[in-house]
Amino acid sequence: MLLVFSASPRWRARGLTARLAPYLRDVTDGDPGVAFSAITVPVLNTAAPAWGAAVNRLSDISSSWRRSRALVWALLGAGTGAALATIVALTHGPQPALLAVPLAGGAAAVVAEQSARRATERARSRRLHEELPVVLEFLALCLSAGEGLLDALRRVGSRGTGELAVGIREVVVEVGTGAVLTDALLAFARREDSPALSRAVDQLVAAIDRGTPLADVLHAHAADARADEQRELIEQAGRKEIAMLVPLVFLILPVSVLFAIFPGVVMLDLG
């Protein structure tokens, strides 16, 4: 009976609160997300400076990694030198000169690590410089076909296999996570530290800001990049030509002179 009575319609008039509720706005919103935002937004605003400082520290991770790697190589070289000095001291007796072996080993390891790193960076920069004209022409072709810049970058990054394609994929990922396209391109150029790539990105960003047709800009810069590559190739050929003279002058020419003079000297001695 109680259930039937509770389910039956109410015939009495509604109270004052029920009648005024549709015409009044609550002081507090019933949505729990609003209350959550009211709590978290001040916390995030307070933590924003610390987060920015952490991001700035993380941006220097590459230089810190290089210093740590150099330190590890120095310790390995010093340890190897100390081990060699210990072996020599045990076999031939202690000598004062052996104290300098760990220091020399550490210094040699650091120099070798820096030389290898510079060679790797130069090789990577050279590959980027060689890939740049092809990538620019491919981007210009995609833009001429009607694609947007982001779609063209995504296509080049997905189809390419070189160093530049890897960087373009990183740019596309950054844009997908909310970054501005021009900022992502400029950050990519700063990371790569390539003059040719920096010039191309600067011209591309300037064309985006001015509203210039991007396909024409990319075609022109691709032609300039190919001209720079041709000029660099000619300069490299000139340097190689000079380097080829070293064995000719100091090895082949002295041997030729020796073969020409030696028989005469022998004949003079016999006569």
JOKAVEN-V958673 format. One record per residue. RES is the residue in three letters. PHI is phi in radians with two decimals (none if undefined). PSI is psi in whole degrees, -180 to 180 (none if undefined). BURIAL is b if it has 16 or more other C-alpha atoms within 10 Angstrom, else e. Layout:
res->RES phi->PHI psi->PSI burial->BURIAL
res->RES phi->PHI psi->PSI burial->BURIAL
This chain:
res->MET phi->none psi->-37 burial->e
res->LEU phi->-1.13 psi->-41 burial->e
res->LEU phi->-1.14 psi->-41 burial->e
res->VAL phi->-1.12 psi->-41 burial->e
res->PHE phi->-1.17 psi->-39 burial->e
res->SER phi->-1.23 psi->-29 burial->e
res->ALA phi->-1.47 psi->-13 burial->e
res->SER phi->-1.27 psi->150 burial->e
res->PRO phi->-1.15 psi->148 burial->e
res->ARG phi->-1.51 psi->128 burial->e
res->TRP phi->-1.70 psi->-12 burial->e
res->ARG phi->-1.42 psi->159 burial->e
res->ALA phi->-1.21 psi->151 burial->e
res->ARG phi->-1.25 psi->155 burial->e
res->GLY phi->-1.28 psi->172 burial->e
res->LEU phi->-1.12 psi->-39 burial->e
res->THR phi->-1.13 psi->-42 burial->e
res->ALA phi->-1.17 psi->-34 burial->e
res->ARG phi->-1.32 psi->-33 burial->e
res->LEU phi->-1.53 psi->-15 burial->e
res->ALA phi->-1.03 psi->-41 burial->e
res->PRO phi->-1.14 psi->-21 burial->e
res->TYR phi->-1.76 psi->4 burial->e
res->LEU phi->-2.07 psi->148 burial->e
res->ARG phi->-1.80 psi->131 burial->e
res->ASP phi->-1.15 psi->149 burial->e
res->VAL phi->-1.21 psi->-37 burial->e
res->THR phi->-1.92 psi->136 burial->e
res->ASP phi->-1.34 psi->139 burial->e
res->GLY phi->-1.28 psi->-15 burial->e
res->ASP phi->-1.25 psi->122 burial->e
res->PRO phi->-1.17 psi->-22 burial->e
res->GLY phi->-1.14 psi->-32 burial->e
res->VAL phi->-1.15 psi->-44 burial->e
res->ALA phi->-1.13 psi->-39 burial->e
res->PHE phi->-1.10 psi->-41 burial->e
res->SER phi->-1.16 psi->-38 burial->e
res->ALA phi->-1.10 psi->-26 burial->e
res->ILE phi->-1.51 psi->-42 burial->e
res->THR phi->-1.42 psi->-32 burial->e
res->VAL phi->-1.07 psi->-47 burial->e
res->PRO phi->-1.07 psi->-36 burial->e
res->VAL phi->-1.13 psi->-44 burial->e
res->LEU phi->-1.15 psi->-39 burial->e
res->ASN phi->-1.12 psi->-35 burial->e
res->THR phi->-1.23 psi->-37 burial->e
res->ALA phi->-1.47 psi->-4 burial->e
res->ALA phi->-1.07 psi->-45 burial->e
res->PRO phi->-1.06 psi->-41 burial->e
res->ALA phi->-1.13 psi->-38 burial->e
res->TRP phi->-1.15 psi->-41 burial->e
res->GLY phi->-1.10 psi->-40 burial->e
res->ALA phi->-1.13 psi->-38 burial->e
res->ALA phi->-1.14 psi->-39 burial->e
res->VAL phi->-1.13 psi->-40 burial->e
res->ASN phi->-1.12 psi->-37 burial->e
res->ARG phi->-1.20 psi->-39 burial->e
res->LEU phi->-1.19 psi->-25 burial->e
res->SER phi->-1.20 psi->-22 burial->e
res->ASP phi->-1.66 psi->18 burial->e
res->ILE phi->-1.21 psi->-29 burial->e
res->SER phi->-1.16 psi->-45 burial->e
res->SER phi->-1.16 psi->-39 burial->e
res->SER phi->-1.12 psi->-39 burial->e
res->TRP phi->-1.13 psi->-39 burial->e
res->ARG phi->-1.14 psi->-42 burial->e
res->ARG phi->-1.13 psi->-42 burial->e
res->SER phi->-1.12 psi->-39 burial->e
res->ARG phi->-1.14 psi->-41 burial->e
res->ALA phi->-1.10 psi->-39 burial->b
res->LEU phi->-1.13 psi->-42 burial->e
res->VAL phi->-1.09 psi->-43 burial->b
res->TRP phi->-1.12 psi->-38 burial->b
res->ALA phi->-1.11 psi->-42 burial->b
res->LEU phi->-1.15 psi->-40 burial->b
res->LEU phi->-1.12 psi->-43 burial->b
res->GLY phi->-1.12 psi->-42 burial->b
res->ALA phi->-1.14 psi->-39 burial->b
res->GLY phi->-1.13 psi->-41 burial->b
res->THR phi->-1.12 psi->-43 burial->b
res->GLY phi->-1.11 psi->-40 burial->b
res->ALA phi->-1.13 psi->-39 burial->b
res->ALA phi->-1.13 psi->-43 burial->e
res->LEU phi->-1.12 psi->-41 burial->b
res->ALA phi->-1.12 psi->-38 burial->b
res->THR phi->-1.15 psi->-42 burial->b
res->ILE phi->-1.11 psi->-44 burial->e
res->VAL phi->-1.14 psi->-39 burial->e
res->ALA phi->-1.15 psi->-36 burial->e
res->LEU phi->-1.28 psi->-30 burial->e
res->THR phi->-1.57 psi->-39 burial->e
res->HIS phi->-2.01 psi->3 burial->e
res->GLY phi->1.62 psi->157 burial->e
res->PRO phi->-1.20 psi->140 burial->e
res->GLN phi->-2.36 psi->143 burial->e
res->PRO phi->-1.10 psi->-31 burial->e
res->ALA phi->-1.17 psi->-20 burial->e
res->LEU phi->-1.20 psi->-18 burial->b
res->LEU phi->-1.17 psi->-25 burial->e
res->ALA phi->-1.50 psi->-8 burial->e
res->VAL phi->-1.15 psi->-45 burial->b
res->PRO phi->-1.07 psi->-41 burial->b
res->LEU phi->-1.12 psi->-43 burial->b
res->ALA phi->-1.13 psi->-38 burial->b
res->GLY phi->-1.12 psi->-43 burial->b
res->GLY phi->-1.12 psi->-44 burial->b
res->ALA phi->-1.13 psi->-42 burial->b
res->ALA phi->-1.12 psi->-38 burial->b
res->ALA phi->-1.15 psi->-41 burial->b
res->VAL phi->-1.13 psi->-44 burial->b
res->VAL phi->-1.10 psi->-41 burial->e
res->ALA phi->-1.14 psi->-41 burial->e
res->GLU phi->-1.14 psi->-43 burial->b
res->GLN phi->-1.16 psi->-39 burial->b
res->SER phi->-1.13 psi->-43 burial->e
res->ALA phi->-1.13 psi->-39 burial->e
res->ARG phi->-1.16 psi->-42 burial->e
res->ARG phi->-1.13 psi->-39 burial->e
res->ALA phi->-1.12 psi->-40 burial->e
res->THR phi->-1.13 psi->-42 burial->e
res->GLU phi->-1.14 psi->-40 burial->e
res->ARG phi->-1.13 psi->-41 burial->e
res->ALA phi->-1.13 psi->-41 burial->e
res->ARG phi->-1.18 psi->-41 burial->b
res->SER phi->-1.11 psi->-37 burial->b
res->ARG phi->-1.17 psi->-39 burial->e
res->ARG phi->-1.14 psi->-40 burial->e
res->LEU phi->-1.08 psi->-42 burial->b
res->HIS phi->-1.14 psi->-35 burial->b
res->GLU phi->-1.30 psi->-33 burial->e
res->GLU phi->-1.40 psi->-20 burial->b
res->LEU phi->-1.06 psi->-48 burial->b
res->PRO phi->-1.05 psi->-40 burial->b
res->VAL phi->-1.13 psi->-43 burial->e
res->VAL phi->-1.15 psi->-41 burial->b
res->LEU phi->-1.12 psi->-41 burial->b
res->GLU phi->-1.16 psi->-38 burial->b
res->PHE phi->-1.15 psi->-41 burial->b
res->LEU phi->-1.09 psi->-43 burial->b
res->ALA phi->-1.09 psi->-38 burial->b
res->LEU phi->-1.13 psi->-42 burial->b
res->CYS phi->-1.13 psi->-40 burial->b
res->LEU phi->-1.17 psi->-38 burial->b
res->SER phi->-1.15 psi->-27 burial->e
res->ALA phi->-1.37 psi->-5 burial->e
res->GLY phi->1.87 psi->1 burial->e
res->GLU phi->-1.39 psi->157 burial->e
res->GLY phi->-1.38 psi->170 burial->e
res->LEU phi->-1.13 psi->-43 burial->b
res->LEU phi->-1.13 psi->-41 burial->b
res->ASP phi->-1.13 psi->-38 burial->e
res->ALA phi->-1.15 psi->-42 burial->b
res->LEU phi->-1.11 psi->-41 burial->b
res->ARG phi->-1.11 psi->-39 burial->b
res->ARG phi->-1.17 psi->-44 burial->b
res->VAL phi->-1.13 psi->-42 burial->b
res->GLY phi->-1.14 psi->-35 burial->b
res->SER phi->-1.36 psi->-30 burial->e
res->ARG phi->-1.59 psi->-28 burial->e
res->GLY phi->-1.38 psi->160 burial->b
res->THR phi->-2.24 psi->0 burial->e
res->GLY phi->-1.55 psi->-173 burial->e
res->GLU phi->-1.14 psi->-39 burial->b
res->LEU phi->-1.19 psi->-35 burial->b
res->ALA phi->-1.15 psi->-36 burial->b
res->VAL phi->-1.10 psi->-44 burial->e
res->GLY phi->-1.12 psi->-37 burial->b
res->ILE phi->-1.16 psi->-37 burial->b
res->ARG phi->-1.10 psi->-38 burial->b
res->GLU phi->-1.12 psi->-39 burial->b
res->VAL phi->-1.09 psi->-44 burial->b
res->VAL phi->-1.10 psi->-40 burial->b
res->VAL phi->-1.14 psi->-42 burial->e
res->GLU phi->-1.10 psi->-41 burial->b
res->VAL phi->-1.14 psi->-37 burial->b
res->GLY phi->-1.14 psi->-26 burial->e
res->THR phi->-1.57 psi->4 burial->e
res->GLY phi->2.03 psi->-2 burial->e
res->ALA phi->-1.34 psi->155 burial->e
res->VAL phi->-1.33 psi->142 burial->e
res->LEU phi->-1.08 psi->-45 burial->b
res->THR phi->-1.14 psi->-40 burial->b
res->ASP phi->-1.13 psi->-40 burial->e
res->ALA phi->-1.14 psi->-39 burial->b
res->LEU phi->-1.16 psi->-43 burial->b
res->LEU phi->-1.14 psi->-40 burial->b
res->ALA phi->-1.13 psi->-38 burial->e
res->PHE phi->-1.10 psi->-42 burial->b
res->ALA phi->-1.14 psi->-38 burial->b
res->ARG phi->-1.17 psi->-38 burial->e
res->ARG phi->-1.14 psi->-41 burial->e
res->GLU phi->-1.30 psi->-29 burial->b
res->ASP phi->0.98 psi->49 burial->e
res->SER phi->-2.03 psi->123 burial->b
res->PRO phi->-1.04 psi->-42 burial->e
res->ALA phi->-1.12 psi->-43 burial->b
res->LEU phi->-1.16 psi->-38 burial->b
res->SER phi->-1.10 psi->-42 burial->b
res->ARG phi->-1.10 psi->-42 burial->e
res->ALA phi->-1.11 psi->-44 burial->b
res->VAL phi->-1.18 psi->-40 burial->b
res->ASP phi->-1.08 psi->-44 burial->b
res->GLN phi->-1.15 psi->-37 burial->b
res->LEU phi->-1.16 psi->-43 burial->b
res->VAL phi->-1.14 psi->-40 burial->b
res->ALA phi->-1.11 psi->-39 burial->e
res->ALA phi->-1.15 psi->-37 burial->b
res->ILE phi->-1.14 psi->-43 burial->e
res->ASP phi->-1.17 psi->-38 burial->e
res->ARG phi->-1.47 psi->-15 burial->e
res->GLY phi->1.43 psi->21 burial->e
res->THR phi->-1.29 psi->146 burial->e
res->PRO phi->-1.00 psi->123 burial->e
res->LEU phi->-1.26 psi->-31 burial->b
res->ALA phi->-1.10 psi->-43 burial->b
res->ASP phi->-1.13 psi->-41 burial->e
res->VAL phi->-1.11 psi->-43 burial->b
res->LEU phi->-1.19 psi->-39 burial->b
res->HIS phi->-1.07 psi->-44 burial->b
res->ALA phi->-1.13 psi->-42 burial->e
res->HIS phi->-1.25 psi->-32 burial->b
res->ALA phi->-1.12 psi->-40 burial->b
res->ALA phi->-1.12 psi->-41 burial->e
res->ASP phi->-1.12 psi->-39 burial->e
res->ALA phi->-1.15 psi->-39 burial->b
res->ARG phi->-1.18 psi->-37 burial->b
res->ALA phi->-1.14 psi->-41 burial->e
res->ASP phi->-1.11 psi->-40 burial->e
res->GLU phi->-1.12 psi->-41 burial->b
res->GLN phi->-1.15 psi->-42 burial->e
res->ARG phi->-1.13 psi->-41 burial->e
res->GLU phi->-1.14 psi->-36 burial->e
res->LEU phi->-1.13 psi->-40 burial->e
res->ILE phi->-1.15 psi->-42 burial->e
res->GLU phi->-1.13 psi->-40 burial->e
res->GLN phi->-1.13 psi->-38 burial->e
res->ALA phi->-1.12 psi->-38 burial->e
res->GLY phi->-1.12 psi->-40 burial->e
res->ARG phi->-1.16 psi->-40 burial->e
res->LYS phi->-1.13 psi->-36 burial->e
res->GLU phi->-1.12 psi->-41 burial->e
res->ILE phi->-1.18 psi->-39 burial->e
res->ALA phi->-1.15 psi->-31 burial->e
res->MET phi->-1.21 psi->-20 burial->e
res->LEU phi->-1.28 psi->-21 burial->e
res->VAL phi->-1.11 psi->-54 burial->e
res->PRO phi->-1.16 psi->-28 burial->e
res->LEU phi->-1.16 psi->-43 burial->e
res->VAL phi->-1.38 psi->-41 burial->e
res->PHE phi->-1.70 psi->-8 burial->e
res->LEU phi->-2.19 psi->-58 burial->e
res->ILE phi->-1.26 psi->-45 burial->e
res->LEU phi->-1.11 psi->-45 burial->e
res->PRO phi->-1.08 psi->-38 burial->e
res->VAL phi->-1.14 psi->-40 burial->e
res->SER phi->-1.11 psi->-43 burial->e
res->VAL phi->-1.12 psi->-39 burial->e
res->LEU phi->-1.12 psi->-43 burial->e
res->PHE phi->-1.14 psi->-30 burial->e
res->ALA phi->-1.35 psi->-34 burial->e
res->ILE phi->-1.58 psi->-32 burial->e
res->PHE phi->-1.02 psi->-44 burial->e
res->PRO phi->-1.07 psi->-40 burial->e
res->GLY phi->-1.12 psi->-39 burial->e
res->VAL phi->-1.13 psi->-41 burial->e
res->VAL phi->-1.12 psi->-42 burial->e
res->MET phi->-1.12 psi->-37 burial->e
res->LEU phi->-1.15 psi->-39 burial->e
res->ASP phi->-1.17 psi->-38 burial->e
res->LEU phi->-1.27 psi->-33 burial->e
res->GLY phi->-1.39 psi->none burial->e
